Amino acid sequence: MSDKNFIDYIRIFCHSGKGGRGMTHFMRTKYNAQAGPDGGDGGRGGHIILKGNKQLWTLLHLRYYKNVVAEDGQNGMKNNCTGRFGKDIIIEVPLGTIAKDEETGEIEAEILEDGQEIIWMPGGRGGLGNQNFATPTNQVPEHSQPGEEGLEGYKFLELKVLADVGLVGFPNAGKSTLLSVITAAKPKIANYAFTTLVPNLGMVEHRNGLSFCIADLPGIIEGAAEGKGLGHRFLRHIERNSALLFLIPADSENHKKEFDILFNELEQYNPELLQKDMLIAVSKSDMLDDELKHEISKELPQTIPHLFISSITQTGLIELKDKLWEMLNKPVA
């Protein structure tokens, strides 16, 4: 998917339908000119509904869909006939999409499953016709209810990539190369920073036909939590991942410092991210001998497991997949 086609954040104006007005009407028949009230109820205004679609990976299809206005309900009619409901508008979104109100910032809906439907902005209720207000002491009510107004406001739709494992590392750490080797994904690979500008997803085939999803996320830099580099646009995608795989290149000048920067950026952005299972993979390790691997191991935090891998020679990749599978399927305490 090209960078221009990946849209993960849009602002739209939404207005659900107004309910139809209840009718004030009195039945008149050939033999009874005062047969009583028969004003029907107004129809409900159209809902605005979010629906999950696993075939979508981006909000691109909504980029120019800036005003979402649902149909109003029809007014009530005589003979106790209820007005037609306003037509609902269904907005299909990728899995992992959240909907927020612009003014309050409150999360109003979250789509996580294919086919899941959430009434995001309900339409206004239709008003009651005058036949609802007939009583023994008031058999000819001359009033009915207006329909309720629909809801309106500016809203945000924000996509957070759904993946089991998120690849975390500096630009040019080898994340895209690793993804291209262990999955069928074909991310852009080049020898310069910020080759990856959008998340790339791939399915990792494990033993016995099992699989899990891994995401190559745009590279992080120091200060990303404050918006530097790709900033929050990158970091928010990590929130959905069950486990984090830190990729530290073997040719890094300071392996511990590089990991500490990555770790601190996650902590500043959202401390809850640090509760996820973590694994460190030292990439490009085909250039290391046993002595250098031993020295690097002493630099890395002892509380987080680590492996040495090489995407070029495919060294350590089976062990990596086994460890990730173990992390994702460990028994819940």
C-alpha positions in Angstrom: 0.0 0.0 0.0 1.5 3.4 -1.0 1.9 6.1 1.6 -0.7 8.3 -0.1 -3.3 5.6 0.1 -2.9 5.0 3.9 -5.1 7.4 5.8 -5.5 6.7 9.5 -7.1 9.9 10.8 -10.0 12.0 9.4 -12.3 14.7 10.6 -15.9 14.6 9.5 -19.2 16.4 10.2 -22.1 14.1 11.2 -25.8 14.8 11.6 -28.2 12.0 12.4 -31.8 12.3 11.1 -34.6 14.3 12.8 -37.6 12.4 13.9 -40.8 13.0 12.0 -43.7 15.0 13.5 -46.7 13.2 15.0 -49.9 14.1 13.2 -53.1 15.7 14.6 -56.0 14.2 12.7 -59.6 13.0 13.3 -61.2 10.2 11.5 -64.3 10.9 9.6 -66.4 8.1 8.1 -69.5 8.0 6.0 -71.6 7.2 9.1 -69.5 8.9 11.8 -68.1 12.4 11.2 -66.5 12.3 14.6 -64.9 8.9 14.8 -62.0 10.0 17.0 -58.3 10.8 16.7 -56.3 8.8 14.2 -53.1 10.9 13.9 -50.1 8.6 13.3 -46.6 8.8 14.9 -43.6 10.3 13.2 -40.9 8.0 11.9 -37.5 7.8 13.6 -34.6 9.8 12.1 -31.9 7.9 10.4 -29.0 6.5 12.5 -25.3 6.9 11.6 -23.8 3.5 12.1 -20.2 2.3 12.2 -19.5 -1.2 10.8 -16.3 -3.2 10.9 -14.9 -4.5 7.6 -11.8 -6.7 7.7 -11.1 -6.1 4.1 -10.3 -2.4 4.8 -6.9 -1.3 5.9 -7.3 2.5 5.7 -9.8 5.3 6.0 -8.9 6.4 2.5 -12.5 5.8 1.2 -13.7 8.5 3.7 -11.2 11.1 2.8 -13.6 13.2 0.7 -16.7 12.1 2.6 -16.7 15.1 4.9 -20.4 15.6 5.6 -22.4 12.6 6.8 -26.1 13.6 7.0 -28.8 10.9 7.7 -32.3 11.2 6.4 -35.1 12.7 8.5 -38.0 10.5 9.6 -41.3 11.0 7.8 -44.2 12.8 9.5 -47.1 10.7 10.9 -50.2 10.2 8.7 -53.9 9.7 9.2 -55.5 6.4 9.8 -52.9 5.8 12.6 -50.1 5.3 10.0 -46.6 5.8 11.3 -44.2 7.8 9.1 -41.4 6.0 7.4 -38.1 5.8 9.3 -35.2 7.9 7.9 -32.6 5.9 6.0 -29.7 4.9 8.1 -26.1 5.7 7.0 -23.6 2.8 7.5 -19.9 3.9 7.5 -17.6 0.9 6.9 -14.3 1.2 8.7 -11.2 -1.0 9.2 -10.9 -3.0 12.4 -9.2 -1.0 15.1 -11.0 2.2 14.3 -12.1 4.5 17.2 -14.6 7.4 16.9 -14.1 10.5 19.0 -16.0 13.7 19.6 -14.0 16.7 18.6 -15.2 19.0 21.4 -14.8 16.6 24.3 -12.2 14.2 23.0 -14.4 11.4 24.4 -14.2 8.0 22.7 -17.7 7.2 21.5 -17.3 4.0 19.6 -14.6 1.3 18.9 -14.7 -1.2 16.1 -12.7 -4.4 16.7 -14.5 -7.2 14.9 -15.6 -7.9 11.3 -19.3 -7.2 10.8 -19.6 -5.4 14.2 -22.1 -2.6 14.0 -22.4 0.3 16.5 -25.1 3.0 16.4 -22.7 5.9 16.6 -25.2 8.8 16.4 -28.8 7.7 16.9 -31.6 9.4 14.9 -34.2 11.5 16.8 -37.3 9.7 17.9 -40.5 10.4 16.0 -43.2 12.4 17.7 -46.5 10.8 18.9 -49.6 11.4 17.0 -52.8 12.7 18.7 -54.3 9.2 18.9 -51.8 8.5 21.7 -53.3 11.3 23.9 -56.9 10.2 23.9 -58.4 9.7 27.4 -61.8 9.1 28.7 -62.0 12.7 29.7 -60.3 14.0 26.5 -61.5 12.0 23.6 -60.6 14.6 21.0 -57.0 15.7 21.8 -55.9 18.4 19.4 -52.2 18.1 20.1 -49.3 15.9 19.0 -45.6 15.8 19.5 -42.9 17.2 17.2 -40.0 14.8 16.4 -36.8 14.9 18.3 -33.8 16.6 16.7 -30.9 14.5 15.5 -27.4 14.7 16.9 -24.7 16.7 15.1 -21.1 17.7 15.5 -17.6 17.3 14.2 -16.1 13.9 14.9 -12.8 12.2 14.4 -12.2 8.7 13.1 -8.8 7.3 14.1 -7.3 4.0 13.0 -5.0 2.1 15.4 -3.5 -0.9 13.6 -4.6 -4.3 15.0 -1.7 -6.7 15.2 -0.4 -9.3 17.6 3.2 -8.1 17.6 4.5 -4.6 16.9 8.0 -4.0 15.6 9.6 -1.1 17.5 12.9 0.4 16.5 14.8 3.4 15.2 14.6 4.2 11.5 16.7 1.8 9.4 16.9 -0.8 12.2 15.9 -3.6 9.8 12.2 -3.9 10.6 11.0 -3.9 7.1 13.6 -6.4 6.0 12.6 -8.7 8.9 8.9 -8.4 7.9 9.7 -9.3 4.3 11.5 -12.4 5.3 9.2 -13.9 7.9 5.9 -12.9 6.1 4.6 -12.5 2.6 4.4 -8.7 3.0 6.5 -6.6 0.6 7.3 -3.4 2.4 9.6 -0.8 0.9 13.2 -1.4 1.8 16.1 1.0 1.3 19.3 2.1 3.0 18.0 5.4 4.5 16.0 6.5 7.4 12.2 6.6 7.4 11.7 4.2 4.5 8.5 3.1 6.2 6.0 5.9 6.5 2.9 3.8 7.1 2.3 0.6 9.0 2.8 -2.7 7.1 1.1 -5.8 8.3 2.1 -9.4 7.6 1.0 -12.9 8.7 3.8 -15.0 10.2 3.3 -18.7 9.6 4.2 -20.8 12.6 4.3 -24.5 13.2 1.3 -26.8 12.4 -0.4 -24.2 10.2 -0.7 -21.6 13.0 -0.1 -18.0 12.4 0.0 -14.6 14.0 0.0 -11.0 12.8 3.0 -8.7 13.0 3.2 -5.0 12.2 6.2 -3.0 10.9 5.6 0.4 12.3 7.3 3.7 11.2 10.6 4.2 12.9 10.7 6.0 16.2 13.2 8.7 17.1 14.0 10.5 20.4 11.3 13.0 21.1 8.6 11.1 19.3 6.3 11.3 22.3 6.4 15.1 21.9 5.6 14.8 18.2 9.0 14.7 16.6 9.5 12.6 13.5 6.2 10.8 12.9 5.3 11.4 16.6 1.9 10.3 17.8 0.9 9.1 14.3 3.4 6.2 14.9 3.0 5.7 18.6 -0.8 5.3 18.7 -0.5 2.2 16.5 1.5 0.4 19.2 -1.5 0.6 21.7 -3.3 -2.3 19.9 -0.4 -4.7 19.9 -0.3 -7.6 22.4 3.5 -7.8 22.4 6.3 -5.6 21.4 9.4 -6.7 19.6 12.3 -4.2 20.0 14.7 -4.3 17.1 18.3 -3.1 17.9 20.8 -3.3 15.0 24.1 -5.0 15.8 26.0 -2.0 14.3 24.5 0.4 16.8 27.0 2.6 18.5 25.3 2.1 21.9 22.8 -0.7 22.2 21.7 0.1 25.7 21.2 3.8 25.0 19.2 2.9 21.9 16.9 0.6 23.8 16.5 3.1 26.7 15.4 5.8 24.2 12.8 3.6 22.7 11.6 2.4 26.1 11.4 6.0 27.5 9.4 7.3 24.4 6.8 4.6 25.0 6.7 5.5 28.7 6.2 9.2 28.0 3.5 8.5 25.5 1.5 6.0 27.5 2.9 4.2 30.6 0.4 1.4 30.1 2.4 0.3 27.0 5.1 -0.9 29.3 2.7 -3.6 30.7 2.9 -5.5 27.4 5.2 -8.5 26.9 8.5 -7.4 25.3 11.3 -9.1 23.4 14.6 -7.6 22.1 16.0 -8.9 18.8 19.5 -7.8 17.8 19.3 -7.6 14.0 22.1 -7.8 11.5 23.9 -10.2 13.9 25.6 -12.0 11.0 28.4 -9.5 11.4 29.0 -10.6 15.0 31.2 -13.3 16.5 30.4 -15.0 19.8 32.6 -12.6 21.8 30.7 -9.5 20.5 27.4 -11.2 21.1 28.4 -11.8 24.7 29.4 -8.1 25.1 26.1 -6.9 23.7 24.1 -9.2 25.9 25.7 -7.6 29.0 24.5 -4.2 27.8 20.9 -5.1 27.3 18.4 -5.2 30.2 18.4 -8.6 32.0 14.7 -8.4 32.7 13.7 -8.6 29.0 14.6 -11.6 27.0 16.7 -11.1 23.8 17.8 -13.0 20.7 20.3 -12.5 18.0 18.9 -12.7 14.5 19.9 -12.0 10.9 17.3 -11.4 8.2 19.9 -11.8 5.5 21.2 -15.3 6.6 17.8 -16.1 8.3 19.7 -16.9 11.5 17.6 -17.2 14.7 14.3 -16.5 12.9 12.8 -19.9 13.9 13.7 -19.2 17.5 12.3 -15.7 17.2 8.9 -17.0 15.9 8.8 -19.7 18.6 9.4 -17.1 21.3 6.8 -14.7 20.0 4.3 -17.5 19.8 5.0 -18.4 23.3 4.5 -14.8 24.5 1.2 -14.5 22.7 -0.2 -17.7 24.0 1.1 -17.9 27.5 -1.6 -18.9 30.1 -3.4 -16.0 31.8 -2.5 -15.8 35.4 
